[in-house]
Amino acid sequence: MNWKTKMLNTNWLIIGLIFLFACENSSMHGSRVATLPFYKDAAFTPHWFTPQSDTLASFHKISDFNLIDQEGDSVTENTFEDKIYVANFFFTFCPGICPKMTNNMAIVQDAFLEDDEVLLLSHSVTPEHDSVEILNEFANTYAVNSKKWHLVTGDRQHIYKLGRKDYFIEENLGRNKNADDFLHTENFVLIDKQKHIRGIYNGLNKTSVNQLIADIKTLKNE
């Protein structure tokens, strides 16, 4: 191989690396697609419909709920009427993943702090411990804005049913659990204004959280 060929190959390699970097950098600031898929079960197989599709009338939605937040206020499905929201599950005395998850959820809070169209919903998986008072203390520790981000407690069976049957929050664990098993996951779930699931994200991963922020912006444009 002569020096001209080597130089040409080197130039193409440099161009390729620049293009790859540009694509990766772009994905950090924009959604992967122009519209987001819909999900209906724990397999999280994407289904592609237009938001006006008749199929969505019978497609999986988050069911009704009734919980209490850190302010002692009732939080129901009506709280999220005509809202996009992000849901997760945590507990206040968790020494492991929860502090990092909460810090990453705070990044989402800050990204949409002035946007009334977007809310956050964190369910306690230890409601017998996480009273309104304890949730309020936790909210103060992590600078939770109560108008934007609801930390909720309530009936344990109700919360666990929501997590496993509505949000499919443990989909990545690869095994079934019964009602007595502890619910613990790092996943964030994106819900649209019609209560459909539109994405699942690793709440411990900054890249995944940035993608969540980008996907919320995409969802706002539907």
VEXZA-578629 format. One line per field, with one value per residue: residue in one letter; x, z, y of N, C-alpha, C in turn. Coordinates in nm, 3 decimals. Layout:
BEGIN
res [a ...]
n.X [X ...]
n.Z [Z ...]
n.Y [Y ...]
ca.X [X ...]
ca.Z [Z ...]
ca.Y [Y ...]
c.X [X ...]
c.Z [Z ...]
c.Y [Y ...]
! end
This chain:
BEGIN
res [m n w k t k m l n t n w l i i g l i f l f a c e n s s m h g s r v a t l p f y k d a a f t p h w f t p q s d t l a s f h k i s d f n l i d q e g d s v t e n t f e d k i y v a n f f f t f c p g i c p k m t n n m a i v q d a f l e d d e v l l l s h s v t p e h d s v e i l n e f a n t y a v n s k k w h l v t g d r q h i y k l g r k d y f i e e n l g r n k n a d d f l h t e n f v l i d k q k h i r g i y n g l n k t s v n q l i a d i k t l k n e]
n.X [0.085 0.070 0.186 -0.011 -0.250 -0.263 -0.291 -0.541 -0.707 -0.674 -0.787 -1.055 -1.116 -1.098 -1.304 -1.518 -1.514 -1.568 -1.828 -1.960 -1.930 -2.076 -2.332 -2.379 -2.362 -2.576 -2.788 -2.803 -2.938 -3.172 -3.476 -3.487 -3.657 -3.919 -4.174 -4.309 -4.318 -4.586 -4.662 -4.771 -4.738 -4.530 -4.321 -4.240 -4.253 -4.237 -4.513 -4.642 -4.836 -5.045 -5.120 -5.393 -5.508 -5.762 -5.719 -5.606 -5.806 -5.873 -5.634 -5.365 -5.382 -5.286 -5.442 -5.709 -5.626 -5.567 -5.406 -5.185 -5.002 -4.684 -4.768 -4.996 -5.211 -5.472 -5.398 -5.483 -5.578 -5.693 -5.538 -5.344 -5.464 -5.471 -5.195 -4.847 -4.649 -4.389 -4.322 -4.205 -4.070 -3.987 -3.815 -3.792 -3.585 -3.400 -3.079 -2.934 -2.991 -3.185 -3.122 -2.960 -3.136 -3.332 -3.191 -3.146 -3.407 -3.461 -3.319 -3.482 -3.704 -3.598 -3.554 -3.809 -3.928 -4.073 -4.278 -4.601 -4.720 -4.596 -4.545 -4.423 -4.415 -4.362 -4.374 -4.399 -4.263 -4.267 -4.502 -4.604 -4.411 -4.336 -4.476 -4.690 -4.556 -4.288 -4.239 -4.256 -4.034 -3.834 -3.881 -3.807 -3.535 -3.440 -3.508 -3.761 -4.017 -4.335 -4.550 -4.480 -4.377 -4.489 -4.464 -4.573 -4.781 -4.973 -5.215 -5.053 -5.092 -5.233 -5.044 -4.840 -4.974 -5.021 -4.753 -4.664 -4.865 -4.970 -4.772 -4.567 -4.319 -4.106 -3.998 -3.742 -3.629 -3.667 -3.812 -4.104 -4.291 -4.459 -4.738 -4.636 -4.367 -4.091 -4.098 -3.873 -3.693 -3.504 -3.624 -3.768 -4.081 -4.246 -4.540 -4.818 -5.061 -5.298 -5.277 -5.122 -4.840 -4.528 -4.255 -3.962 -3.702 -3.367 -3.324 -3.087 -2.897 -2.736 -2.731 -2.958 -3.152 -3.124 -3.213 -3.477 -3.569 -3.543 -3.730 -3.968 -3.998 -4.042 -4.287 -4.449 -4.493 -4.678]
n.Z [0.000 -0.101 -0.006 -0.069 -0.077 0.189 0.314 0.213 0.320 0.590 0.603 0.543 0.766 0.971 0.894 0.925 1.203 1.297 1.198 1.339 1.604 1.588 1.543 1.781 1.962 1.880 1.948 2.217 2.255 2.117 2.037 1.961 1.760 1.547 1.644 1.936 2.036 2.149 2.443 2.581 2.756 2.979 2.822 2.674 2.398 2.117 1.981 1.698 1.637 1.506 1.704 1.678 1.624 1.604 1.735 1.978 2.158 2.290 2.388 2.619 2.925 3.205 3.502 3.716 4.020 4.372 4.591 4.842 4.875 4.958 5.070 5.195 5.033 4.824 4.555 4.240 3.931 3.808 3.879 3.691 3.461 3.122 3.123 3.072 3.223 3.443 3.596 3.888 4.131 4.473 4.799 5.109 5.292 5.158 5.103 4.878 4.550 4.540 4.627 4.409 4.196 4.273 4.260 3.985 3.892 3.982 3.798 3.575 3.679 3.702 3.434 3.337 3.499 3.480 3.322 3.293 3.179 3.227 3.470 3.768 3.930 4.211 4.366 4.689 4.793 5.038 5.200 5.454 5.618 5.505 5.573 5.534 5.664 5.669 5.397 5.333 5.466 5.323 5.072 5.121 5.167 4.915 4.756 4.634 4.428 4.517 4.353 4.113 4.144 4.277 4.565 4.671 4.898 5.033 5.010 5.031 4.864 4.654 4.546 4.469 4.283 4.086 4.013 3.908 3.735 3.590 3.525 3.460 3.588 3.667 3.449 3.353 3.517 3.458 3.576 3.736 4.008 4.322 4.514 4.767 4.742 4.747 4.586 4.376 4.179 3.926 3.720 3.519 3.399 3.116 3.064 2.863 2.778 2.754 2.925 2.835 2.811 2.705 2.707 2.862 3.101 3.226 3.541 3.673 3.499 3.339 3.065 2.973 3.119 3.007 2.754 2.814 2.881 2.630 2.491 2.619 2.527 2.258 2.280 2.370 2.137 1.994]
n.Y [-0.120 0.215 0.551 0.739 0.594 0.508 0.756 0.835 0.638 0.696 0.951 0.892 0.739 0.929 1.101 0.927 0.883 1.140 1.171 0.967 1.058 1.293 1.194 1.052 1.260 1.413 1.243 1.276 1.507 1.508 1.329 0.977 0.911 1.044 1.021 0.860 0.511 0.289 0.096 -0.217 -0.431 -0.634 -0.718 -0.508 -0.459 -0.255 -0.075 0.074 0.344 0.606 0.896 0.935 0.696 0.446 0.210 0.265 0.313 0.081 0.004 -0.073 0.108 0.317 0.233 0.361 0.536 0.602 0.791 0.939 1.238 1.405 1.640 1.577 1.572 1.441 1.228 1.140 0.972 1.187 1.401 1.402 1.462 1.545 1.569 1.502 1.255 1.124 0.820 0.648 0.410 0.387 0.402 0.578 0.526 0.382 0.258 0.215 0.223 0.423 0.699 0.790 0.754 0.938 1.179 1.184 1.196 1.447 1.595 1.573 1.705 1.967 2.024 2.065 2.248 2.487 2.412 2.341 2.128 1.893 1.642 1.467 1.147 0.967 0.661 0.526 0.219 0.118 0.185 0.154 0.251 0.496 0.763 1.057 1.265 1.174 1.151 1.419 1.526 1.395 1.506 1.771 1.736 1.665 1.878 1.876 1.991 2.048 2.108 2.014 1.756 1.463 1.276 0.972 0.785 0.510 0.246 -0.063 -0.295 -0.183 -0.002 -0.181 -0.334 -0.141 -0.092 -0.341 -0.444 -0.233 -0.032 -0.204 -0.218 -0.377 -0.506 -0.568 -0.756 -1.019 -1.226 -1.358 -1.217 -1.259 -1.122 -1.080 -1.039 -0.811 -0.498 -0.354 -0.141 0.030 0.164 0.425 0.537 0.659 0.837 0.920 1.182 1.048 0.840 0.629 0.406 0.519 0.493 0.344 0.376 0.367 0.467 0.513 0.582 0.840 0.902 0.766 0.905 1.159 1.094 1.039 1.298 1.418 1.264 1.331 1.591 1.536 1.402 1.611 1.744 1.605]
ca.X [0.000 0.155 0.152 -0.135 -0.360 -0.267 -0.345 -0.682 -0.775 -0.672 -0.885 -1.189 -1.134 -1.123 -1.439 -1.612 -1.517 -1.638 -1.971 -2.010 -1.939 -2.185 -2.457 -2.394 -2.388 -2.712 -2.884 -2.813 -3.018 -3.296 -3.533 -3.438 -3.757 -4.007 -4.287 -4.273 -4.405 -4.675 -4.631 -4.891 -4.712 -4.397 -4.219 -4.205 -4.242 -4.295 -4.623 -4.640 -4.965 -5.060 -5.197 -5.537 -5.549 -5.876 -5.668 -5.569 -5.924 -5.873 -5.495 -5.333 -5.368 -5.272 -5.575 -5.736 -5.557 -5.600 -5.291 -5.166 -4.866 -4.605 -4.840 -5.119 -5.318 -5.512 -5.343 -5.555 -5.557 -5.738 -5.425 -5.261 -5.550 -5.409 -5.054 -4.744 -4.580 -4.288 -4.348 -4.107 -4.100 -3.871 -3.851 -3.714 -3.467 -3.320 -2.939 -2.868 -3.014 -3.286 -3.068 -2.918 -3.259 -3.398 -3.111 -3.169 -3.543 -3.451 -3.272 -3.603 -3.781 -3.538 -3.569 -3.947 -3.976 -4.170 -4.369 -4.717 -4.769 -4.517 -4.540 -4.348 -4.489 -4.278 -4.453 -4.325 -4.289 -4.279 -4.598 -4.626 -4.309 -4.328 -4.595 -4.689 -4.451 -4.158 -4.226 -4.232 -3.894 -3.756 -3.899 -3.724 -3.394 -3.405 -3.560 -3.875 -4.121 -4.460 -4.642 -4.428 -4.333 -4.566 -4.415 -4.702 -4.797 -5.110 -5.232 -4.941 -5.138 -5.271 -4.920 -4.769 -5.050 -4.988 -4.616 -4.641 -4.968 -5.001 -4.649 -4.472 -4.196 -3.998 -3.984 -3.605 -3.579 -3.670 -3.882 -4.230 -4.295 -4.595 -4.776 -4.558 -4.227 -4.059 -4.088 -3.756 -3.646 -3.449 -3.687 -3.860 -4.177 -4.305 -4.684 -4.869 -5.181 -5.409 -5.239 -5.051 -4.696 -4.457 -4.112 -3.906 -3.566 -3.287 -3.314 -2.951 -2.807 -2.755 -2.763 -3.097 -3.233 -3.122 -3.302 -3.613 -3.599 -3.564 -3.855 -4.079 -4.012 -4.107 -4.427 -4.519 -4.523 -4.780]
ca.Z [0.000 -0.110 0.093 -0.106 -0.034 0.335 0.351 0.180 0.421 0.717 0.592 0.554 0.906 1.049 0.859 0.987 1.347 1.317 1.173 1.451 1.721 1.566 1.561 1.923 2.031 1.846 2.019 2.354 2.261 2.046 2.049 1.863 1.655 1.538 1.733 2.027 2.031 2.261 2.503 2.645 2.848 3.040 2.721 2.618 2.252 2.070 1.886 1.634 1.592 1.514 1.826 1.648 1.583 1.674 1.815 2.111 2.245 2.370 2.418 2.762 2.991 3.350 3.562 3.817 4.147 4.477 4.680 4.919 4.851 5.069 5.128 5.253 4.935 4.745 4.420 4.162 3.788 3.767 3.900 3.571 3.345 3.019 3.159 3.051 3.351 3.459 3.719 3.937 4.260 4.559 4.940 5.162 5.368 5.069 5.106 4.754 4.423 4.547 4.623 4.274 4.117 4.310 4.203 3.841 3.871 4.003 3.671 3.493 3.740 3.666 3.289 3.305 3.620 3.445 3.223 3.363 3.104 3.267 3.614 3.812 4.029 4.275 4.458 4.794 4.799 5.181 5.248 5.598 5.683 5.443 5.601 5.475 5.730 5.624 5.257 5.332 5.504 5.208 4.968 5.157 5.152 4.773 4.688 4.550 4.411 4.535 4.243 3.996 4.173 4.385 4.632 4.722 4.982 5.028 5.033 4.971 4.754 4.544 4.487 4.404 4.164 3.987 3.966 3.833 3.636 3.510 3.471 3.426 3.629 3.690 3.328 3.323 3.613 3.393 3.652 3.796 4.153 4.376 4.585 4.890 4.710 4.751 4.457 4.378 4.042 3.892 3.598 3.505 3.292 3.057 3.039 2.786 2.830 2.751 3.022 2.768 2.833 2.583 2.717 2.990 3.106 3.343 3.623 3.728 3.388 3.296 2.922 2.962 3.171 2.904 2.647 2.866 2.866 2.488 2.449 2.670 2.433 2.139 2.316 2.379 2.003 1.927]
ca.Y [0.000 0.334 0.653 0.806 0.508 0.515 0.887 0.834 0.555 0.771 1.059 0.834 0.698 1.051 1.147 0.834 0.908 1.267 1.147 0.888 1.145 1.387 1.122 1.024 1.386 1.453 1.161 1.323 1.629 1.490 1.196 0.881 0.901 1.162 0.993 0.753 0.394 0.258 -0.033 -0.272 -0.541 -0.636 -0.744 -0.377 -0.461 -0.130 -0.076 0.206 0.397 0.750 0.929 0.937 0.562 0.387 0.098 0.313 0.316 -0.041 -0.028 -0.066 0.237 0.313 0.233 0.464 0.517 0.698 0.791 1.062 1.286 1.459 1.752 1.526 1.590 1.325 1.222 1.040 0.985 1.320 1.494 1.397 1.486 1.628 1.589 1.400 1.237 1.019 0.746 0.552 0.349 0.409 0.416 0.689 0.483 0.297 0.298 0.177 0.292 0.530 0.836 0.827 0.767 1.063 1.287 1.187 1.247 1.592 1.652 1.584 1.814 2.095 2.045 2.104 2.314 2.591 2.355 2.285 2.013 1.775 1.614 1.350 1.070 0.866 0.580 0.455 0.075 0.087 0.285 0.137 0.335 0.629 0.845 1.190 1.344 1.126 1.192 1.563 1.545 1.349 1.607 1.887 1.698 1.657 1.997 1.837 2.092 1.974 2.135 1.942 1.619 1.403 1.155 0.923 0.667 0.461 0.103 -0.136 -0.380 -0.093 0.048 -0.291 -0.369 -0.039 -0.112 -0.464 -0.472 -0.115 0.027 -0.312 -0.152 -0.473 -0.585 -0.608 -0.854 -1.148 -1.330 -1.315 -1.206 -1.259 -0.999 -1.065 -1.006 -0.669 -0.432 -0.265 -0.125 0.162 0.212 0.537 0.509 0.779 0.821 1.034 1.249 0.953 0.734 0.520 0.398 0.557 0.467 0.300 0.430 0.333 0.588 0.528 0.612 0.979 0.903 0.726 1.015 1.263 1.050 1.061 1.441 1.441 1.198 1.413 1.703 1.479 1.374 1.738 1.793 1.522]
c.X [0.089 0.105 0.023 -0.257 -0.376 -0.329 -0.495 -0.761 -0.783 -0.776 -1.028 -1.219 -1.168 -1.264 -1.544 -1.627 -1.591 -1.788 -2.033 -2.028 -2.056 -2.320 -2.483 -2.428 -2.530 -2.814 -2.901 -2.910 -3.151 -3.347 -3.480 -3.529 -3.845 -4.131 -4.252 -4.368 -4.495 -4.641 -4.752 -4.865 -4.566 -4.286 -4.165 -4.169 -4.307 -4.407 -4.635 -4.779 -4.954 -5.140 -5.348 -5.591 -5.665 -5.832 -5.642 -5.686 -5.927 -5.731 -5.468 -5.316 -5.343 -5.411 -5.589 -5.663 -5.595 -5.492 -5.281 -5.021 -4.804 -4.669 -4.969 -5.237 -5.347 -5.455 -5.412 -5.518 -5.599 -5.630 -5.343 -5.343 -5.484 -5.263 -4.970 -4.677 -4.482 -4.313 -4.228 -4.148 -3.973 -3.911 -3.749 -3.587 -3.379 -3.175 -2.867 -2.899 -3.103 -3.228 -3.025 -3.038 -3.327 -3.323 -3.132 -3.312 -3.546 -3.401 -3.392 -3.691 -3.728 -3.557 -3.708 -4.011 -4.084 -4.274 -4.483 -4.769 -4.704 -4.513 -4.459 -4.425 -4.401 -4.359 -4.362 -4.364 -4.288 -4.377 -4.627 -4.525 -4.316 -4.460 -4.584 -4.575 -4.312 -4.135 -4.196 -4.088 -3.802 -3.762 -3.813 -3.576 -3.351 -3.464 -3.670 -3.977 -4.256 -4.564 -4.604 -4.415 -4.407 -4.497 -4.536 -4.689 -4.942 -5.116 -5.123 -4.984 -5.173 -5.145 -4.847 -4.842 -5.023 -4.850 -4.602 -4.740 -5.000 -4.877 -4.548 -4.330 -4.078 -3.967 -3.844 -3.551 -3.587 -3.737 -4.009 -4.217 -4.440 -4.617 -4.694 -4.413 -4.208 -4.043 -3.972 -3.698 -3.595 -3.522 -3.775 -3.952 -4.242 -4.449 -4.736 -5.002 -5.304 -5.381 -5.177 -4.902 -4.624 -4.305 -4.074 -3.756 -3.497 -3.262 -3.180 -2.852 -2.835 -2.791 -2.909 -3.190 -3.236 -3.211 -3.448 -3.655 -3.627 -3.697 -3.979 -4.105 -4.077 -4.256 -4.509 -4.561 -4.628 -4.911]
c.Z [0.000 -0.015 0.061 -0.060 0.117 0.381 0.325 0.284 0.555 0.716 0.607 0.697 0.993 1.022 0.925 1.136 1.379 1.301 1.289 1.575 1.709 1.588 1.708 2.000 2.005 1.925 2.163 2.367 2.190 2.063 1.938 1.741 1.657 1.623 1.816 2.012 2.153 2.312 2.581 2.742 2.892 2.940 2.661 2.470 2.199 1.968 1.830 1.580 1.580 1.641 1.805 1.614 1.668 1.766 1.959 2.208 2.337 2.410 2.567 2.811 3.139 3.411 3.669 3.948 4.244 4.584 4.751 4.902 4.975 5.135 5.198 5.159 4.861 4.603 4.347 4.015 3.738 3.786 3.773 3.444 3.250 3.053 3.106 3.187 3.348 3.595 3.756 4.075 4.345 4.704 5.008 5.234 5.288 5.069 4.973 4.637 4.436 4.549 4.484 4.182 4.145 4.255 4.052 3.808 3.891 3.877 3.577 3.547 3.695 3.518 3.253 3.421 3.590 3.345 3.294 3.297 3.151 3.419 3.641 3.925 4.083 4.382 4.563 4.792 4.944 5.244 5.397 5.679 5.634 5.457 5.528 5.533 5.682 5.478 5.246 5.369 5.388 5.096 4.995 5.137 5.006 4.691 4.588 4.547 4.413 4.427 4.117 4.022 4.296 4.436 4.704 4.804 4.973 5.061 4.959 4.851 4.630 4.471 4.411 4.279 4.052 3.927 3.872 3.718 3.545 3.443 3.425 3.468 3.647 3.566 3.305 3.418 3.559 3.474 3.714 3.947 4.199 4.460 4.710 4.865 4.705 4.611 4.462 4.238 4.020 3.774 3.618 3.387 3.247 3.016 2.965 2.843 2.831 2.841 2.955 2.804 2.702 2.591 2.855 2.988 3.234 3.424 3.689 3.624 3.333 3.147 2.900 3.012 3.071 2.786 2.687 2.848 2.720 2.441 2.502 2.574 2.303 2.164 2.324 2.241 1.930 1.910]
c.Y [0.125 0.442 0.727 0.726 0.512 0.647 0.893 0.755 0.626 0.881 1.007 0.790 0.818 1.103 1.059 0.857 1.038 1.248 1.069 0.973 1.241 1.320 1.094 1.151 1.434 1.374 1.203 1.440 1.617 1.349 1.108 0.875 1.025 1.146 0.871 0.634 0.385 0.118 -0.084 -0.386 -0.538 -0.669 -0.615 -0.386 -0.333 -0.152 0.066 0.241 0.548 0.780 0.928 0.798 0.510 0.273 0.140 0.317 0.194 -0.083 -0.006 0.078 0.216 0.324 0.341 0.432 0.628 0.690 0.926 1.108 1.350 1.581 1.708 1.539 1.459 1.337 1.108 1.056 1.123 1.427 1.507 1.411 1.585 1.662 1.472 1.380 1.120 0.953 0.661 0.503 0.351 0.387 0.506 0.647 0.388 0.345 0.278 0.268 0.416 0.672 0.881 0.843 0.901 1.183 1.298 1.232 1.399 1.663 1.672 1.697 1.949 2.128 2.098 2.182 2.418 2.542 2.283 2.157 1.882 1.763 1.488 1.282 0.957 0.794 0.516 0.308 0.026 0.185 0.273 0.218 0.479 0.705 0.979 1.273 1.304 1.163 1.341 1.595 1.506 1.451 1.730 1.859 1.705 1.773 1.962 1.950 2.022 2.000 2.057 1.793 1.567 1.277 1.096 0.796 0.624 0.314 0.025 -0.220 -0.297 -0.043 -0.062 -0.338 -0.268 -0.063 -0.229 -0.485 -0.354 -0.057 -0.078 -0.274 -0.247 -0.556 -0.639 -0.713 -0.997 -1.259 -1.271 -1.308 -1.211 -1.134 -0.974 -1.026 -0.854 -0.613 -0.333 -0.259 0.016 0.227 0.335 0.506 0.637 0.753 0.944 1.086 1.157 0.831 0.612 0.524 0.425 0.536 0.419 0.330 0.386 0.460 0.608 0.577 0.752 0.987 0.867 0.836 1.131 1.225 1.066 1.206 1.474 1.382 1.272 1.529 1.657 1.457 1.502 1.790 1.710 1.601]
! end
